[in-house]
């Protein structure tokens, strides 16, 4: 048995509207005989809530310690930074009080590296630094981090996290390459986000409440954040060219800082009969929408760092057997070229987007092959249980050194 602390600020279960990575991995590790403590905070897209500053709950055999320093994409930048630091230093107090054999610090935010390093230095814990997003690189490229001193400090702390780690988990090959450039001595294992095929194929759920103007149409789905990084406007521009196709529709599932702007844009483009926004819904309800869909979208702004992303929506699409339309370069583009699980489009090219939509809607033979390839990826290459075993293999390798 290994005593594991998994520090992940945005933990959630399938009852929420957010990533379930630590939930799915953690409950499998418990079944394998390990002791797992999740340290997290309330997030507006998750189902985790707390009435006290530090609360303890038990979920699927995991101890879930909740630090009431909530976060939301709708908060101001200063409030998000303040709560991230409150969370990090509260975690530090927790992991120093109770020794764990292995501490996983899951970034972002990168401030979660603070308790992981503290546990290593003061309690001799082994540290795994899990890189879900490249920070501060992402913030610098998107203009969120400004000021030479602040950037220099952030890059310095990033390098400290890599050097102090006994092992690093990267969520894509692009992230692995970046980390190796930063610190060639790092031991990096790629364990991407995963597909819960059993859940998406077998989940018993009510049929979605399809609005009247979309009933009977061939539906495409975008699900996830509607924020700064996401290029959802490219989907709308693609559908603008297809307004004559009254048999096509698109559902946007999720929320974010740009949802209101996107809703206004859809009306301005004359897409009221083609588009619907559901807002946040539980992951279990997303299953029903995906079962009704022809394809899904993974669309990011053209920042190089976003090509290294490992978005949950991609792996949930695979779990559902949905072909994917995506606009990034890098590993996702290469995956689609290699497997035929969807269509790559050119970022910012509305014609490319509309042609991809039509290909999935009007070519049943192509759709069937893409759907089969998508489901095969979810069932085998990105299977959650397979990747959970790979992860626990890394934990075992460092805990016995």
N, C-alpha and C positions, 0 to 999 in steps of 0.2 A: 504493500500500500504506500502511495506517495501522497503527501499532504500538499495540495496545490491551491494557490491563491491566484485567481484570474481577475485582474483589475481592468474593467471595461466600463467606461462611463455611461454607455448607452445600451445596457442589457435589456432584453425584452423577450417575451414568449410569443407564441403564435396568436395569443389574444390581442396583441398590439399590432402596430402598423410599421414595424421596424425590423431590422436585421435580427435573426435568431442564432447567429453563429455561436456565441458563448453558451447559450441555452442548449443547443443541439449537441455541441461537443461535450459540455459539462455533464449532461445527464448520461451520456455514453461512458464517460470516464468513471462516473459513480458506479454504473453497472459493472464496470471492469474491476471494481474493488478499491478505487482511489477515493480520497477525501477531498472534496472540491468546495472551496469558498469563492463565491463571486462577490466582488466589491464594486458597487455601481451607484448611480444617482438617477433620479427621475428624469425622463426625457419626454418631450411632448408627443412623440410618436410611439412611445412604448406604453406598456400596460403597468409599469412599475410606479407605485405611489408610496408615500410615507408621511406619517403624521408627526414624527419626531425627527430630530436632527440625525440621529443614528438609529436605524431600525434593523431588525433581523427577521427574515422570513425563511421558510423552507420550501423549496420547489424541486420536485423530482429528485429528492435526496440531496440536493445542493443547499448549502447555507448561503443565503443571499443577504449581504450586508448593504443596506441602502443609506447613503449619505445624502441628506436632504439639501443638496446644492444643485437645483434643477437647471436644465439647459433647454434652449429652444432656438431654432434658426431665426425666430422672430424677435429675439432679444437684441439689444444693442451690443456692439462689439465690446464695450467696456464691461457690461454685465456678464457677457459670456467668458471673458478673460478672468474676471473676478471669481465667478463660480467654478471655473476650471482649476484655479489655484486653490480655492477652498477645498475642492474635492481632492486634489493632489496631496495637500498637506494633511488632510484628515486621513487619507489612505496611509500616509507615512506613519502616522501615530498608530494606526491599526496593525500594520505589518511588523512594526517594531515591538509592539506588545505581545504578539502571538507569532511564534516562529513557524514559517512554512518552508518546506524543503525546496519547492520551486515556486517562484513568483512570475506570473506572466503580466507584463505591462503592455496593454493594447492601445496603440496610438493610431489616430488622433483622439483628443489633442495630445501633443507631444509632452505636455506637462505630466502625464502619467508615468513618465520615466523617473520622476523624482522619488516616488515611493519604492519603485523597483530597485533603484540604485541604493536607496537607504537600507532596504531589506538585505541586499547583498553585503553592504559594508558593515552593518551593525548586527545582523542576525545570521550571516554566512549562508543566506539562501542562494540558490542558483537562479539566475535571471534570464528569462526569455523576453526579448523585446519584439513584440508583434507589430509590424508595419502595415496598417490598413490603408493609409494614405501617406504620400510623401510630404511631410512637413519638416521644415518650413518652406521647402521648394514650391509646393503648390500655392501657398499664400503669397510668396514673392512673385511668381509668374502671373497670378491673378490680381496683383496690386493690393492685396489685403495687408501685407506687411510692408511698412514704409519706414525709411530712416536707416542710414548706414549702420549706426551702432546697434539698433534693434535687430536688424538682419544678421549682423555679425554674431551677436549674442545667441540668436536662435540657432544658427548653423553650428556654433561652438557646442551648444547643449546637445544638438543632434549627434555630433561626433562623439560626445561623452557617452551617450546612450549606446551607441554601437560598440564602443571600446569596452564598456563595462559589462556587456551582455555575454553570457555563456553560449547563447545561441540566438539567432534572429529568424523570425518567421516573416517572410514576405508574401504578399497576396498575389503577386504576378511576377513573371520573368522580367518585366521592365523595371519593377521595383528592385529586384535582386541585382540587376546590372547597375543601377544607380548606387545601391548600398556598397557594392564591391568597388566602385570607383572611389567612393568616400572613404572606405576602410577595407583595403584588400585582404586583411587578416580575418575579417568577419566570417563566421560559420553561418551561412544562410540556407534555409530550406524554403522552397516555394510551396505553400499550402493555400490555395485560393479559397474564395468563398465557395460554397458547395450547394449541391442540388438535393433537396428533400423529395425525391421522386415518390416515395411511398405516401408522403403527406399530400402532394399535389394530385396524385393519381387516385388515391383512395379516400381522401377526406370527404365525409358526408356533409354537404352544405346545401343551403337553400339556393334556388336559382336566383341570380341577381335581379334586382328591380330595374329592368331596362326601361328607360323613359320612352314615351310614346313615339317620339320622332326618330328613334333608333331601332324600333322593333322591326324585325325582318331583314335588317341590313347585315352586311358582312362587316364585322367589327374588328378594329385594330385597337390595341391597348398600350398606353404608356402608364407605367406604375412606378412610383418613387418620388423623389424630391422634385419640387418645382422651384428651383433656386438658381443661384448665381452660376453654378457650374453646368447647368443643364440647358441644352439648346432646343427646348420644346417648341420654340417658334419655327424651327425648321420643319417640324411635323405639320404645323398649321399652314405654312407656305406650300408644302407639298399637297395638302388637301385643297388649298385654294385653286390649284390647277385642275382639280378633279370635282369641282362643284357640280358639273353636269352629271356626275355619277351618283344618282340618288340612292343607289344600292349600297353605298359605302359609308361607314361611320367610324368615329374614333372616341374612345373613352380615356380620360385622364384621371388616374387614381392617385391621390396623394395631396400634399400641401407644401407650401414653402413661400418664401418672400415674394415670388413673382407670380403666384397664382392669380391674383386680381388682375395683373397686367395681361396675362395670357387669356383670361376670360374676356377682357375688353378687346383684345386683339382678334379673338375668334369672331366676336360680333362685328367688328370693323371690317373683317375680311368676308363677311357674309356667310359664315360657317355655322350659324345657329342650328341648321337642320342636320349638320354632320357631326357635331361635337357635343360632348357632355363631360362635366367635371363632377366627380363624386365626393371630393374631399378625402380625409383620412378614413379608412375602414380597416377592420382587423384582417390579419393575414389569411385567416380562415375564410373570409368573405372574398378576398382576392382570387382564391381558387375558382370560385364560381364564374367570375368574369373571364378568367383565362380559358376556362372550358368553352366559353362562347366565342372566343377570339380566333381570328385568322393568323395574326402575327402580333409581335410586340416591338417596341422601339427602345434602343439604347443610344441616346444622343447627348453628346457633351460639346461644350464650347471648344474651339480649336487651340487649347493650350497644350503644349507637348506633355506636361505632367499628367494630364487626364487620360492620355493613351495608355498609361500604366495602371489605370484603375481596374478594380475587380468588383464590379457592381452586382449587388444581390439580384437586381432585376434580370440580369443575364442568366444566372443560374436557376432562378425560379422559372424562367422561360424554358430552359432545358428540362426541368423537372416536369413541366406541363406538356412537353413535346411541341412547343410553339416555335416556329421560325422567327429569327430575329433580324430586324433592320437596324444597322448601326453605322455610325459616321466617324469613328476614330481610326487612327493609324496605330500600328503596333500589334500587340499580341492578339487582340480581339479580331482585328482584320485578318491576321494570319490564320487564326482558328477557323474563321468562316471560309477562307480560301481552301484550307486543308480538308474541311469536313463537309462543306455545303449545307451548314445548319441555318443559313439565312442569306442575307444580301448586304454587301458593303455599299454605302453611298458616299458621295463626295460632300464633305461638310460645306454648308452654305449653298448647295446646288439644289434648287427646288425641283428641277426637272428630274435629276437623279433620284430624289426622294419619291416623287410621284410615280416614276417608272417602277421603282421597287414595290410600292404599294400595289400597283396594277399587276405586277408579276405574281405576287402572292395571291391576289384576289382572282385572277383570270386564268392562271395556269395550274390546273389541279395536279398534273403529273409532277411539276416542279415543287409544288407545295407539299405533296406527299413525301417526296424524297427529303426535302428540307426538314419536315416534321419528324421523320424517322431518325434522321441524323441528330437532331436536337435532343430527342428523347434518349438516344443511345449515349450521348455525351453525359446527360444527367444521370443515367443509370449506371455508367461504368467509370468514365474518366473523372467526373466531378461528384461522384456518389459520396454522400455525407459520411457514411460509416467507414468507407475506405479512407477518406481523408482524416477522419477522427483517429483511426488506427495509426496513420502516418504521423500525426501530431503527437500521440502518446509515445510513439517510438522515439521522437526527439526528446520528450520529457524524460523518458527512461534513460536515454543515453547520457544526459548531463547529470541526472540525480545520482548516478552510480559512479561518478568520477570522483 
